[in-house]
Amino acid sequence: MAANRMHPAAAQSAPSRPPGQARQTGVTLVELMVGLAIGLLVVAVSMGAMMLSRGISGTVSDASGIQQQGSYVLRVIGQQLRQAGSLYLNPSPVPGDISTDPMTAVIFETKALAHGGGNSFDQSNTLAGGNDTVTTGFRRYSDMVFIADNAKAADPSAVPPVSAAFGTDFLARNCVGGPGNSKTDERVESDFTYSDNQLFCSGNGATVQPLARNVADFQVTYLVQTVVGGTGTTMQYTKGSDMPTDSTDPMWRRVQGVQVCLVLYGNEPVNMPAGSSYTDCSGASVDMTTLTGPRKDRMHLLFRNTFQLRSQGLLDAGA
């Protein structure tokens, strides 16, 4: 029987590997392309989700910022309007003193003369304005305040109680924080004006300062009471353009309240569907998708509030 022999060349070409070890193979081109496609798909989905989350977060943050700015503006303007025309009233009368006796009749002053060249306060000139501006004024006087001993208060080794005293200080301020402790001004004045998508404020000779930005609209309306032939009264909202230009006109004394309306817009661009609109201060519908410039594709919110003048009392129809 002939022996089964392998050719020498075939014996040299046969791979040598340990018994039981599987044959190793690489990644094919098709497998590599499929893996890359799946990886790119996962990255694309993740980026889309992240951009969507960022857009929602930016819109919510923008709306929150507009709400805070609107609340701040109405608070500042409302504080000045409520005080407009208010007069001096002694908060701590002293018994036995004729000038401050609590049992004497209350007499309201009608005018405060200026001291040292400062502006004065007159009841007939406490409120003025137009459609997009309003000026307020009220009596300024000093209040009793607590004054600590600054030398001991600044000393960390001082043992309480710190010695203190009482004095007077001017606490009332206008819309820009003035006039401070100046004793020359008898009238706290605030002048609000609207221009170039900004709301400005000044008063008592101070430099005009911006109060709010991104203001799309600002309108002031006055609630005027009118006595009708001694038989009754009417309350009617009157546009600033229909109010007298002379601040001493008696019509201003019949203003019982002031309505302030403003529209603020945001900074974040918003992908709005067609027909997205809001109602402006005049009651007209505004399509936000047609706006241009800095208001293009921006969120718009309207704020409106009516403030009653504390100093004004309802007129008697029988008077």
C-alpha positions in Angstrom: 0.0 0.0 0.0 1.5 3.3 -1.1 2.1 6.0 1.6 0.0 9.2 1.3 2.5 12.0 1.1 2.0 15.9 0.9 3.9 17.8 -1.7 6.6 20.0 -0.2 5.3 23.3 -1.7 1.8 22.6 -0.3 3.2 21.9 3.1 5.0 25.3 3.2 1.8 27.3 2.2 -0.5 25.9 4.8 -1.2 28.3 7.8 0.0 27.1 11.1 -2.2 27.9 14.1 -2.7 26.2 17.5 -5.2 23.5 17.6 -8.8 24.8 18.6 -8.2 28.5 17.7 -10.9 30.0 15.4 -9.9 31.8 12.3 -9.8 35.7 12.7 -11.4 38.0 10.1 -11.6 41.9 9.8 -14.5 44.3 9.4 -15.8 44.5 5.9 -16.5 47.9 4.1 -20.2 47.3 4.2 -20.2 46.8 8.0 -18.1 49.9 8.5 -20.5 52.1 6.4 -23.5 50.8 8.3 -21.9 51.6 11.6 -21.0 55.1 10.5 -24.6 55.7 9.3 -26.1 54.5 12.6 -23.6 56.7 14.6 -24.4 59.8 12.4 -28.2 59.2 12.9 -27.8 59.0 16.7 -25.8 62.3 16.6 -28.4 64.0 14.4 -31.2 63.0 16.7 -29.3 64.2 19.8 -28.5 67.5 18.2 -32.1 68.1 17.2 -33.3 67.3 20.7 -30.7 69.7 22.1 -31.6 72.5 19.7 -35.3 72.1 20.5 -34.7 72.1 24.2 -32.5 75.3 23.9 -35.3 77.0 21.8 -38.0 76.2 24.4 -35.7 77.3 27.3 -34.8 80.5 25.5 -38.5 81.3 24.8 -39.5 80.7 28.5 -36.5 82.8 29.7 -37.5 85.6 27.3 -41.1 85.6 28.5 -40.0 85.7 32.1 -37.7 88.6 31.4 -40.6 90.6 29.7 -42.9 89.9 32.6 -40.3 91.1 35.1 -39.6 94.3 33.1 -43.3 95.0 32.7 -44.0 94.5 36.4 -41.1 96.8 37.2 -42.3 99.6 34.9 -45.8 99.5 36.2 -44.6 99.5 39.8 -42.4 102.6 39.3 -45.0 104.6 37.4 -47.8 103.5 39.7 -45.9 104.6 42.8 -45.5 108.1 41.4 -49.1 108.3 40.1 -50.7 107.2 43.3 -48.9 110.0 45.2 -49.6 112.7 42.6 -51.1 115.8 44.2 -50.7 114.5 47.8 -50.2 117.1 50.5 -48.4 117.5 53.7 -49.9 115.8 56.8 -48.1 115.9 60.1 -47.6 112.2 61.1 -46.9 112.9 64.8 -48.9 115.9 66.3 -47.7 117.2 69.6 -50.5 117.8 72.2 -50.5 121.4 73.5 -48.8 122.7 70.4 -51.3 124.9 68.5 -49.6 124.2 65.1 -49.7 120.4 65.6 -52.5 119.9 68.1 -54.4 116.7 67.1 -57.7 118.3 68.2 -57.4 121.2 65.8 -59.1 121.0 62.4 -57.1 119.6 59.6 -56.3 122.2 57.0 -54.7 121.1 53.8 -52.1 123.4 52.2 -52.7 124.3 48.6 -49.1 125.4 47.7 -45.6 125.0 49.1 -43.3 127.8 48.3 -39.8 127.0 47.1 -36.8 127.5 49.4 -33.4 128.4 48.1 -34.4 128.5 44.4 -35.9 125.0 44.2 -39.1 124.2 42.5 -42.4 124.7 44.4 -45.5 122.5 44.8 -48.9 123.7 43.7 -52.2 121.7 43.7 -53.1 123.1 40.3 -49.9 121.7 38.7 -49.6 118.1 39.9 -50.4 116.1 36.8 -49.9 116.7 33.1 -49.1 114.7 30.0 -50.2 113.4 26.6 -50.7 110.2 24.7 -47.1 108.9 25.4 -45.9 111.1 28.3 -47.0 111.8 31.8 -45.6 114.1 34.5 -46.5 113.7 38.2 -45.7 115.8 41.2 -46.4 115.6 45.0 -45.5 117.3 48.2 -42.0 116.5 49.6 -41.4 116.8 53.4 -39.1 115.3 56.0 -39.9 112.4 58.2 -38.6 111.3 61.6 -35.9 108.6 61.1 -33.6 106.5 63.3 -30.0 107.6 63.2 -27.4 105.3 64.7 -24.0 106.4 66.1 -21.9 105.8 63.0 -18.6 105.8 65.0 -19.8 102.9 67.2 -21.7 101.1 64.5 -18.6 101.0 62.4 -16.5 99.6 65.3 -16.8 95.7 65.3 -15.7 95.6 68.9 -18.6 97.9 70.1 -20.9 96.2 72.6 -24.6 96.6 71.8 -26.8 98.6 72.3 -25.3 101.1 69.9 -26.1 104.7 71.0 -28.6 106.3 68.6 -30.8 109.3 68.1 -33.7 110.5 66.1 -33.6 113.1 63.3 -35.3 114.1 60.1 -34.7 113.0 56.6 -36.4 113.3 53.2 -37.6 109.8 52.2 -39.7 110.5 49.2 -38.0 109.9 45.8 -38.9 110.3 42.2 -38.5 107.8 39.4 -34.7 108.3 39.2 -34.1 108.3 43.0 -33.9 112.0 43.5 -33.9 114.7 44.7 -32.1 113.1 47.7 -31.5 115.2 50.8 -31.6 118.5 49.1 -33.7 120.9 51.1 -34.5 123.2 48.2 -37.1 121.1 46.3 -40.6 121.1 47.7 -42.0 119.0 44.9 -41.1 115.5 44.0 -41.4 115.4 40.2 -41.3 112.4 37.7 -41.5 112.9 34.0 -42.1 109.7 31.9 -41.5 109.9 28.1 -41.5 107.4 25.3 -39.2 107.5 22.3 -37.2 105.1 20.0 -38.6 101.9 21.5 -37.5 103.1 25.0 -39.2 104.5 28.0 -37.3 107.3 29.7 -37.6 109.0 33.1 -36.4 112.2 34.7 -37.4 114.7 37.4 -36.2 117.5 39.6 -33.5 118.5 37.1 -31.9 115.1 36.9 -30.5 113.7 33.6 -32.9 111.7 31.6 -32.4 108.0 32.2 -33.8 104.9 30.4 -36.4 103.1 32.4 -37.2 100.2 30.0 -36.1 99.0 26.6 -37.8 97.0 23.8 -41.0 99.1 24.3 -43.2 98.7 21.2 -46.0 101.0 22.5 -46.7 103.3 25.4 -50.1 105.1 25.9 -51.5 107.0 28.8 -55.3 107.6 29.3 -56.9 109.7 31.9 -60.1 108.9 33.9 -61.9 112.2 34.2 -65.0 112.9 36.3 -67.5 115.4 35.0 -70.5 116.8 37.0 -73.6 116.8 34.8 -75.8 119.8 35.7 -75.8 119.1 39.4 -77.8 115.9 38.9 -75.0 113.3 38.6 -71.5 112.6 37.4 -69.9 110.7 34.6 -66.5 108.9 34.6 -64.9 108.8 31.2 -61.5 107.7 29.9 -59.9 110.5 27.9 -57.0 110.2 25.6 -53.9 112.3 26.3 -54.3 114.1 23.0 -57.8 115.3 24.2 -56.5 116.7 27.5 -55.6 120.4 27.8 -52.0 121.3 27.1 -52.0 123.8 30.0 -51.3 121.8 33.1 -53.2 124.5 35.2 -56.4 123.9 33.3 -59.2 122.9 35.8 -59.8 119.7 33.8 -56.6 118.2 35.2 -58.1 118.6 38.7 -60.9 116.3 37.7 -58.7 113.4 36.9 -59.4 110.6 39.3 -57.2 107.9 37.8 -54.6 107.3 35.1 -54.4 104.2 32.9 -51.0 103.1 31.7 -50.6 100.7 28.8 -47.3 99.4 27.3 -46.3 96.6 25.0 -42.9 95.0 25.4 -41.1 92.7 23.0 -38.4 90.1 23.6 -34.9 89.4 22.4 -35.2 85.8 21.3 -36.4 85.0 17.7 -39.5 82.8 17.7 -40.7 80.6 14.8 -44.3 81.9 14.7 -47.0 80.3 12.7 -48.8 82.4 10.2 -51.4 84.7 11.7 -49.8 85.0 15.1 -51.0 88.4 16.5 -51.5 90.4 19.7 -53.8 93.3 20.6 -52.1 96.7 21.1 -52.9 99.5 23.5 -55.4 101.0 20.9 -57.3 97.7 20.7 -56.0 96.9 17.2 -54.8 93.5 16.2 -51.2 93.3 15.1 -49.8 90.4 13.1 -46.4 89.7 14.6 -45.3 87.8 11.4 -45.4 91.0 9.4 -43.2 93.1 11.7 -39.8 94.2 10.6 -36.6 95.5 12.3 -35.8 94.5 15.9 -39.4 93.4 16.4 -39.3 90.8 13.7 -40.2 87.3 15.0 -40.2 88.5 18.6 -42.7 87.8 21.4 -44.9 90.7 22.3 -46.8 91.1 25.6 -49.2 93.9 26.6 -49.4 95.3 30.2 -52.2 97.6 31.3 -53.1 99.0 34.7 -55.2 101.9 36.1 -53.9 103.8 39.1 -56.1 105.9 41.3 -54.8 109.3 42.5 -54.7 109.2 46.3 -55.2 113.0 46.6 -58.4 113.1 44.5 -61.8 112.7 46.0 -65.0 112.2 44.0 -66.8 115.4 43.2 -70.2 116.0 44.8 -72.9 116.1 42.1 -74.9 118.5 44.3 -72.1 120.9 44.8 
